């Protein structure tokens, strides 16, 4: 009785060559029949057209659209990097108010979000978002209102229609002081010393 465990024989060079040849053949067929017609719109065998695979490639083509006409700017480009700021604006109780302003050129863009950090009744908080020119002495300035509302938060984007001061008038009509947190990013300059020391 032979108790020896049979040992596995390594594959011969001939069987390795057959496996390698078979793998290369399958890979080449997949490339020619599937990948080339779908990814590169190249169908040397006609298999892509016959099976409809060439239609998958057609679905990935792009048609270039013309930019809109009539003064609509889809993209704007600037000669300086954008900036971001987070500003806490304290307001006293009972009609404590403040105007927080940004200096902007015509065409400058911002995104912003502000909120009153703690308030019981949002309807007791009033805000205006507006812009005005910087008049020279003896001239009348111009002002444009973008939004007037009550509520404890506002989020938006804005493109300055003219060079000047653009910002928010904030009024706390509650019986206790509040803090408004303004987050703004874009192309602007903050006017210094707007918030009085507490």
Secondary structure as UniProt FT lines:
FT   HELIX           13..30
FT   HELIX           31..35
FT   HELIX           36..39
FT   HELIX           47..51
FT   HELIX           53..58
FT   TURN            59..60
FT   STRAND          83..91
FT   TURN            93..95
FT   STRAND          96..104
FT   TURN            106..107
FT   STRAND          109..116
FT   HELIX           122..124
FT   STRAND          125..132
FT   TURN            137..138
FT   STRAND          143..150
FT   STRAND          153..159
FT   STRAND          164..172
FT   STRAND          178..186
FT   STRAND          189..190
//
